[in-house]
Amino acid sequence: MKKIALLFFTASVLVSCSSTTKISGKRPLFEILTQQNDGGASIRFFEILSEPNEIKMLQSDENLKNKISSSDVQIANFVVLNMGEKTTGGYKIGIENVVETDKNIIITVKETIPEPGGMVTQVFTNPFCVVRINSKKEIIFK
């Protein structure tokens, strides 16, 4: 009888333990939504999008439409980083670091350029990156 009780207890413990991982509802401070070597603007600029109409513009983009919800405007800002037109391939723009302080978000932008004398495509490119910042604090670029 003790063996049956022990077997029943062991089985119930195994069944009640789950191998699924619980994910907290908290998002990371930033998320890179897209980072591409071509398709950006012809001039270099960094833009912060925080208004509903600006967010709708991002949602209409084929690469971003499933990554941005209409409720994101309440809890997040979006950053568009454009490197401008480049005469060859091998350029890339993105995020090196994001730091949250009491008052703001400090974004360190990372620009990658091709190695001197390296093999690159001889085509005009417009590297860009779109990032969700999961905060409504003021954003500062560094």
FIKOLZA-1660 file (N, C-alpha, C; in steps of 0.1 Angstrom, whole numbers, plus 5000, padded with zeros to 4 digits):
% residues 142
   i   px   py   pz ch aa at
   1 5008 4988 5000  A  M  N
   1 5000 5000 5000  A  M CA
   1 5009 5013 5000  A  M  C
   2 5020 5012 5008  A  K  N
   2 5029 5024 5008  A  K CA
   2 5035 5026 4995  A  K  C
   3 5038 5015 4987  A  K  N
   3 5044 5017 4974  A  K CA
   3 5034 5024 4965  A  K  C
   4 5022 5020 4965  A  I  N
   4 5011 5026 4957  A  I CA
   4 5010 5041 4960  A  I  C
   5 5010 5044 4973  A  A  N
   5 5008 5058 4977  A  A CA
   5 5021 5066 4973  A  A  C
   6 5033 5060 4974  A  L  N
   6 5045 5067 4970  A  L CA
   6 5045 5069 4955  A  L  C
   7 5040 5059 4947  A  L  N
   7 5039 5060 4933  A  L CA
   7 5029 5071 4929  A  L  C
   8 5018 5071 4935  A  F  N
   8 5008 5081 4932  A  F CA
   8 5013 5095 4935  A  F  C
   9 5020 5097 4947  A  F  N
   9 5026 5110 4950  A  F CA
   9 5036 5114 4940  A  F  C
  10 5045 5105 4936  A  T  N
  10 5056 5108 4926  A  T CA
  10 5049 5112 4913  A  T  C
  11 5039 5105 4909  A  A  N
  11 5033 5108 4896  A  A CA
  11 5026 5121 4896  A  A  C
  12 5019 5124 4908  A  S  N
  12 5013 5137 4908  A  S CA
  12 5023 5149 4909  A  S  C
  13 5034 5147 4915  A  V  N
  13 5045 5157 4915  A  V CA
  13 5050 5159 4901  A  V  C
  14 5052 5149 4893  A  L  N
  14 5057 5150 4880  A  L CA
  14 5047 5156 4870  A  L  C
  15 5035 5153 4872  A  V  N
  15 5024 5159 4864  A  V CA
  15 5023 5174 4867  A  V  C
  16 5024 5178 4880  A  S  N
  16 5022 5192 4883  A  S CA
  16 5034 5200 4880  A  S  C
  17 5046 5194 4878  A  C  N
  17 5057 5202 4874  A  C CA
  17 5056 5204 4859  A  C  C
  18 5059 5216 4854  A  S  N
  18 5058 5218 4840  A  S CA
  18 5071 5222 4834  A  S  C
  19 5074 5219 4822  A  S  N
  19 5086 5222 4815  A  S CA
  19 5085 5235 4807  A  S  C
  20 5073 5241 4808  A  T  N
  20 5072 5254 4801  A  T CA
  20 5078 5265 4809  A  T  C
  21 5083 5275 4802  A  T  N
  21 5090 5286 4808  A  T CA
  21 5080 5298 4808  A  T  C
  22 5078 5304 4820  A  K  N
  22 5069 5315 4821  A  K CA
  22 5077 5327 4816  A  K  C
  23 5071 5335 4808  A  I  N
  23 5077 5347 4803  A  I CA
  23 5071 5359 4810  A  I  C
  24 5079 5368 4816  A  S  N
  24 5073 5379 4822  A  S CA
  24 5068 5389 4812  A  S  C
  25 5058 5397 4816  A  G  N
  25 5052 5407 4806  A  G CA
  25 5061 5419 4803  A  G  C
  26 5073 5420 4810  A  K  N
  26 5082 5431 4808  A  K CA
  26 5090 5430 4795  A  K  C
  27 5090 5440 4787  A  R  N
  27 5098 5440 4774  A  R CA
  27 5112 5445 4777  A  R  C
  28 5121 5442 4768  A  P  N
  28 5135 5447 4770  A  P CA
  28 5134 5462 4767  A  P  C
  29 5144 5470 4771  A  L  N
  29 5145 5484 4769  A  L CA
  29 5144 5488 4754  A  L  C
  30 5150 5480 4746  A  F  N
  30 5149 5483 4731  A  F CA
  30 5149 5470 4723  A  F  C
  31 5143 5471 4711  A  E  N
  31 5142 5460 4702  A  E CA
  31 5144 5465 4688  A  E  C
  32 5154 5459 4681  A  I  N
  32 5156 5463 4667  A  I CA
  32 5146 5456 4659  A  I  C
  33 5137 5464 4652  A  L  N
  33 5126 5458 4644  A  L CA
  33 5131 5455 4630  A  L  C
  34 5139 5463 4625  A  T  N
  34 5145 5459 4612  A  T CA
  34 5158 5467 4610  A  T  C
  35 5168 5461 4604  A  Q  N
  35 5181 5467 4601  A  Q CA
  35 5185 5462 4587  A  Q  C
  36 5186 5471 4578  A  Q  N
  36 5188 5468 4564  A  Q CA
  36 5199 5476 4558  A  Q  C
  37 5206 5470 4548  A  N  N
  37 5217 5477 4541  A  N CA
  37 5212 5486 4530  A  N  C
  38 5199 5485 4527  A  D  N
  38 5194 5494 4516  A  D CA
  38 5179 5496 4519  A  D  C
  39 5174 5508 4514  A  G  N
  39 5160 5511 4515  A  G CA
  39 5157 5523 4523  A  G  C
  40 5167 5529 4529  A  G  N
  40 5166 5541 4538  A  G CA
  40 5166 5554 4529  A  G  C
  41 5166 5565 4536  A  A  N
  41 5166 5578 4530  A  A CA
  41 5180 5581 4524  A  A  C
  42 5180 5591 4515  A  S  N
  42 5193 5595 4509  A  S CA
  42 5201 5604 4517  A  S  C
  43 5195 5609 4528  A  I  N
  43 5203 5618 4537  A  I CA
  43 5204 5611 4551  A  I  C
  44 5215 5615 4558  A  R  N
  44 5217 5610 4571  A  R CA
  44 5209 5617 4582  A  R  C
  45 5201 5610 4589  A  F  N
  45 5193 5616 4600  A  F CA
  45 5188 5605 4610  A  F  C
  46 5185 5610 4622  A  F  N
  46 5180 5601 4633  A  F CA
  46 5166 5608 4636  A  F  C
  47 5156 5600 4636  A  E  N
  47 5142 5605 4639  A  E CA
  47 5135 5597 4650  A  E  C
  48 5129 5604 4659  A  I  N
  48 5121 5598 4669  A  I CA
  48 5106 5599 4666  A  I  C
  49 5099 5588 4665  A  L  N
  49 5085 5588 4662  A  L CA
  49 5077 5584 4674  A  L  C
  50 5068 5592 4678  A  S  N
  50 5060 5590 4691  A  S CA
  50 5045 5593 4689  A  S  C
  51 5041 5598 4678  A  E  N
  51 5027 5602 4676  A  E CA
  51 5020 5590 4669  A  E  C
  52 5007 5589 4672  A  P  N
  52 4999 5578 4665  A  P CA
  52 5000 5578 4650  A  P  C
  53 4999 5590 4644  A  N  N
  53 5000 5590 4629  A  N CA
  53 5014 5586 4624  A  N  C
  54 5024 5589 4631  A  E  N
  54 5038 5584 4627  A  E CA
  54 5039 5569 4629  A  E  C
  55 5033 5564 4639  A  I  N
  55 5033 5549 4642  A  I CA
  55 5025 5542 4630  A  I  C
  56 5014 5548 4626  A  K  N
  56 5007 5542 4615  A  K CA
  56 5015 5541 4602  A  K  C
  57 5024 5551 4600  A  M  N
  57 5032 5551 4589  A  M CA
  57 5042 5539 4589  A  M  C
  58 5047 5536 4601  A  L  N
  58 5056 5524 4603  A  L CA
  58 5048 5511 4601  A  L  C
  59 5035 5511 4606  A  Q  N
  59 5027 5499 4604  A  Q CA
  59 5024 5496 4590  A  Q  C
  60 5024 5506 4581  A  S  N
  60 5021 5504 4567  A  S CA
  60 5033 5498 4560  A  S  C
  61 5045 5498 4566  A  D  N
  61 5056 5491 4560  A  D CA
  61 5055 5476 4560  A  D  C
  62 5058 5470 4549  A  E  N
  62 5056 5455 4549  A  E CA
  62 5065 5447 4559  A  E  C
  63 5077 5452 4561  A  N  N
  63 5086 5445 4571  A  N CA
  63 5082 5448 4585  A  N  C
  64 5074 5458 4588  A  L  N
  64 5072 5462 4602  A  L CA
  64 5057 5460 4607  A  L  C
  65 5048 5458 4597  A  K  N
  65 5034 5458 4601  A  K CA
  65 5030 5448 4612  A  K  C
  66 5037 5436 4612  A  N  N
  66 5034 5426 4622  A  N CA
  66 5042 5428 4635  A  N  C
  67 5051 5438 4635  A  K  N
  67 5060 5439 4647  A  K CA
  67 5055 5451 4656  A  K  C
  68 5045 5459 4651  A  I  N
  68 5041 5471 4658  A  I CA
  68 5026 5470 4660  A  I  C
  69 5022 5471 4673  A  S  N
  69 5007 5472 4675  A  S CA
  69 5003 5486 4677  A  S  C
  70 4990 5489 4676  A  S  N
  70 4985 5502 4678  A  S CA
  70 4986 5507 4692  A  S  C
  71 4986 5497 4702  A  S  N
  71 4988 5501 4716  A  S CA
  71 5003 5505 4719  A  S  C
  72 5012 5502 4710  A  D  N
  72 5026 5506 4713  A  D CA
  72 5028 5521 4715  A  D  C
  73 5020 5529 4709  A  V  N
  73 5021 5543 4710  A  V CA
  73 5020 5548 4724  A  V  C
  74 5013 5540 4732  A  Q  N
  74 5011 5544 4747  A  Q CA
  74 5024 5541 4755  A  Q  C
  75 5032 5531 4751  A  I  N
  75 5043 5527 4760  A  I CA
  75 5056 5528 4753  A  I  C
  76 5057 5531 4740  A  A  N
  76 5070 5531 4734  A  A CA
  76 5072 5542 4724  A  A  C
  77 5084 5545 4721  A  N  N
  77 5088 5554 4711  A  N CA
  77 5095 5546 4700  A  N  C
  78 5096 5551 4688  A  F  N
  78 5103 5544 4677  A  F CA
  78 5114 5553 4672  A  F  C
  79 5125 5547 4669  A  V  N
  79 5136 5555 4664  A  V CA
  79 5140 5550 4650  A  V  C
  80 5141 5559 4640  A  V  N
  80 5146 5556 4627  A  V CA
  80 5159 5562 4625  A  V  C
  81 5169 5553 4622  A  L  N
  81 5183 5557 4620  A  L CA
  81 5186 5555 4605  A  L  C
  82 5189 5566 4598  A  N  N
  82 5193 5566 4584  A  N CA
  82 5207 5570 4582  A  N  C
  83 5215 5562 4575  A  M  N
  83 5229 5565 4573  A  M CA
  83 5231 5574 4561  A  M  C
  84 5221 5575 4553  A  G  N
  84 5223 5583 4541  A  G CA
  84 5228 5575 4529  A  G  C
  85 5228 5581 4517  A  E  N
  85 5233 5573 4506  A  E CA
  85 5248 5571 4506  A  E  C
  86 5251 5559 4503  A  K  N
  86 5265 5554 4502  A  K CA
  86 5268 5549 4488  A  K  C
  87 5280 5551 4483  A  T  N
  87 5284 5548 4470  A  T CA
  87 5288 5533 4468  A  T  C
  88 5289 5525 4479  A  T  N
  88 5292 5511 4478  A  T CA
  88 5284 5504 4489  A  T  C
  89 5285 5491 4488  A  G  N
  89 5280 5482 4499  A  G CA
  89 5289 5482 4511  A  G  C
  90 5286 5475 4521  A  G  N
  90 5295 5473 4533  A  G CA
  90 5292 5483 4544  A  G  C
  91 5282 5492 4543  A  Y  N
  91 5279 5501 4553  A  Y CA
  91 5267 5495 4561  A  Y  C
  92 5266 5499 4574  A  K  N
  92 5256 5494 4583  A  K CA
  92 5254 5504 4594  A  K  C
  93 5241 5506 4598  A  I  N
  93 5238 5515 4610  A  I CA
  93 5230 5507 4619  A  I  C
  94 5232 5509 4632  A  G  N
  94 5224 5502 4642  A  G CA
  94 5227 5508 4656  A  G  C
  95 5224 5500 4666  A  I  N
  95 5225 5505 4680  A  I CA
  95 5237 5498 4687  A  I  C
  96 5246 5506 4693  A  E  N
  96 5257 5501 4701  A  E CA
  96 5253 5498 4715  A  E  C
  97 5245 5508 4720  A  N  N
  97 5241 5507 4734  A  N CA
  97 5229 5516 4737  A  N  C
  98 5221 5512 4747  A  V  N
  98 5210 5520 4751  A  V CA
  98 5210 5520 4766  A  V  C
  99 5210 5532 4772  A  V  N
  99 5210 5533 4787  A  V CA
  99 5198 5541 4791  A  V  C
 100 5191 5537 4802  A  E  N
 100 5180 5544 4808  A  E CA
 100 5185 5551 4820  A  E  C
 101 5182 5564 4821  A  T  N
 101 5185 5571 4834  A  T CA
 101 5171 5575 4840  A  T  C
 102 5172 5582 4851  A  D  N
 102 5159 5587 4857  A  D CA
 102 5151 5595 4848  A  D  C
 103 5157 5603 4839  A  K  N
 103 5150 5613 4831  A  K CA
 103 5149 5610 4816  A  K  C
 104 5159 5602 4811  A  N  N
 104 5159 5600 4797  A  N CA
 104 5165 5586 4793  A  N  C
 105 5165 5584 4780  A  I  N
 105 5171 5573 4773  A  I CA
 105 5182 5578 4765  A  I  C
 106 5194 5572 4767  A  I  N
 106 5206 5576 4759  A  I CA
 106 5209 5565 4749  A  I  C
 107 5209 5568 4736  A  I  N
 107 5211 5558 4726  A  I CA
 107 5225 5562 4720  A  I  C
 108 5234 5551 4719  A  T  N
 108 5247 5552 4712  A  T CA
 108 5245 5545 4699  A  T  C
 109 5246 5553 4688  A  V  N
 109 5245 5548 4675  A  V CA
 109 5258 5542 4670  A  V  C
 110 5257 5531 4663  A  K  N
 110 5269 5524 4658  A  K CA
 110 5268 5524 4642  A  K  C
 111 5278 5530 4636  A  E  N
 111 5279 5530 4622  A  E CA
 111 5291 5522 4617  A  E  C
 112 5289 5512 4609  A  T  N
 112 5299 5504 4604  A  T CA
 112 5302 5508 4589  A  T  C
 113 5315 5509 4586  A  I  N
 113 5320 5512 4573  A  I CA
 113 5328 5501 4567  A  I  C
 114 5329 5500 4554  A  P  N
 114 5337 5489 4549  A  P CA
 114 5352 5491 4551  A  P  C
 115 5359 5480 4552  A  E  N
 115 5374 5480 4554  A  E CA
 115 5380 5487 4542  A  E  C
 116 5390 5496 4544  A  P  N
 116 5397 5502 4532  A  P CA
 116 5403 5491 4524  A  P  C
 117 5401 5491 4511  A  G  N
 117 5406 5481 4502  A  G CA
 117 5399 5468 4502  A  G  C
 118 5388 5467 4510  A  G  N
 118 5380 5454 4511  A  G CA
 118 5371 5453 4499  A  G  C
 119 5366 5441 4497  A  M  N
 119 5357 5438 4486  A  M CA
 119 5343 5443 4490  A  M  C
 120 5337 5452 4482  A  V  N
 120 5324 5457 4484  A  V CA
 120 5317 5457 4470  A  V  C
 121 5303 5457 4471  A  T  N
 121 5295 5458 4459  A  T CA
 121 5296 5473 4454  A  T  C
 122 5297 5474 4442  A  Q  N
 122 5297 5488 4436  A  Q CA
 122 5283 5492 4432  A  Q  C
 123 5275 5495 4442  A  V  N
 123 5261 5499 4440  A  V CA
 123 5258 5509 4451  A  V  C
 124 5249 5518 4448  A  F  N
 124 5245 5528 4458  A  F CA
 124 5236 5521 4469  A  F  C
 125 5238 5524 4481  A  T  N
 125 5230 5518 4492  A  T CA
 125 5226 5529 4502  A  T  C
 126 5215 5526 4509  A  N  N
 126 5210 5536 4519  A  N CA
 126 5206 5528 4532  A  N  C
 127 5217 5525 4540  A  P  N
 127 5214 5517 4552  A  P CA
 127 5205 5524 4562  A  P  C
 128 5196 5516 4569  A  F  N
 128 5188 5522 4579  A  F CA
 128 5184 5511 4589  A  F  C
 129 5179 5516 4600  A  C  N
 129 5175 5507 4611  A  C CA
 129 5163 5513 4618  A  C  C
 130 5153 5505 4622  A  V  N
 130 5141 5510 4630  A  V CA
 130 5142 5502 4643  A  V  C
 131 5141 5510 4654  A  V  N
 131 5142 5505 4668  A  V CA
 131 5130 5509 4676  A  V  C
 132 5124 5499 4684  A  R  N
 132 5114 5503 4694  A  R CA
 132 5121 5505 4707  A  R  C
 133 5118 5516 4713  A  I  N
 133 5123 5520 4726  A  I CA
 133 5111 5518 4736  A  I  C
 134 5112 5508 4744  A  N  N
 134 5100 5505 4753  A  N CA
 134 5100 5515 4765  A  N  C
 135 5099 5528 4762  A  S  N
 135 5098 5538 4772  A  S CA
 135 5093 5551 4765  A  S  C
 136 5087 5559 4773  A  K  N
 136 5082 5572 4767  A  K CA
 136 5091 5584 4772  A  K  C
 137 5103 5580 4778  A  K  N
 137 5112 5591 4783  A  K CA
 137 5118 5598 4771  A  K  C
 138 5124 5610 4774  A  E  N
 138 5131 5617 4763  A  E CA
 138 5143 5609 4758  A  E  C
 139 5145 5610 4745  A  I  N
 139 5156 5602 4739  A  I CA
 139 5167 5612 4735  A  I  C
 140 5179 5608 4738  A  I  N
 140 5191 5615 4735  A  I CA
 140 5200 5606 4727  A  I  C
 141 5206 5612 4715  A  F  N
 141 5215 5604 4707  A  F CA
 141 5229 5608 4711  A  F  C
 142 5237 5597 4711  A  K  N
 142 5252 5599 4714  A  K CA
 142 5260 5594 4703  A  K  C
% end
